[in-house]
Amino acid sequence: MAKKKKEVKFPTELRYDTASKDWVIIATGRARRPEQFKKEKRKKVVVSKKGCPFCEITSQAPPTLVMVNGKVYKGKDIPKNWSLVVIPNKYPAFVPYEKIEVEKVGPFFQKLPAAGFHEVVITKDHMRQLAQLSVDKIKEVLDAYHLRYLALKRKKFVNHIFIFHNHGQEAGASIFHPHSQIATTPLIDRDLQRALNSAKRFYRKHKKCIYCEMNKWEEKAKERVVFLNEEFIAICPFASKVAFEVIISPRKHRPYFEKITEKEKRYLAEAFKVVLGKLFKGLGDPAYNFYLHTSPCDGKDYPYYHWHWTILPKTSIPAGFEFSAGMEISTIEPEEAARYLRQIKI
């Protein structure tokens, strides 16, 4: 009887993301054990509260939203017992503008005013990042995102709203005090537009949402699931762009973040608490970015899209290949990353 050939695993894989149409490289040949990421020496810069512009926020004005322990504060000032404040960014990338027109620059180029809004969402505790907050406090942050989204989508020239959070210097956080940002643009970014087009094509062909179908398959497969509750699923995606990337998605079909319910916000806060807590504990407090992808607010219908949050830990530095090839390299299989994160108790 012939001996069965031993399967030899190729040291590197190219993986395709059906939704985004991106290829990524899973460099299993130079992969590290998950525990090694926690042992890495991370540059920790702790900045004193003294002189922190966000700790001294009561001297700044005017806020666009003030919350006191989960409730919206109706006054015009910022009370001393504030728990969350949203203020205009002091150095905005986008500013309100009455009129925008495309201007041609020579035979090849175009420009237009960067019209929009740019705000900062600030939690009060100088030392406690989101991973260390309670579910109630994380929900307060989500409430602020939601309220400002609803307010900004009614503004002129707002067709797309970005909500994002940078934690740590390597992730671009220029101020130590925990904060998120909200920015609006008259344009839809290329990455989202590509995802919208892909979702639309799948919907037309199969009469189903590609994200719903992938999430159902991931639930059954279980390999890449990090956390699951009644409303949300958190997975390390099959074609992870970076090591320990996590995507948090509604389990039900939801095209528009602004239509999130109170119940869903509570379960989303729990998902963030667990996932960020696992990354904090399992990777030794890595720097990370997270951001929202949702249907644009340009007045068009996007019934085929499915909003979600993407969390990208900074476990490596992109170099020449990533920039030149337009492909990211991850040094751990998402299956292994999810398995490691699942076993971490929060």
Secondary structure, 3 states (H helix, E strand, C coil): CCCCCCCCCCCCEEEEECCCCEEEEECHHHCCCHHHHHHCCCCCCCCCCCCCCCCCHHHCCCCCEEEECCEECCCCCCCCCCCEEEEECCCCCCECCCCCCCEEECCCEEECCCECCEEEEEECCCCCCHHHCCHHHHHHHHHHHHHHHHHHCCCCCCCEEEEEEEECHHHCCCCCCCEEEEEEECCCCHHHHHHHHHHHHHHHHHCCCHHHHHHHHHHHHCCCEEEECCCEEEECCCCCCCCCCEEEEECCCCCCHHHCCHHHHHHHHHHHHHHHHHHHHHHCCCCEEEEEECCCCCCCCCCCCCCEEEEEECCCCCCHHHHHHCCCEECCCHHHHHHHHHCCCC
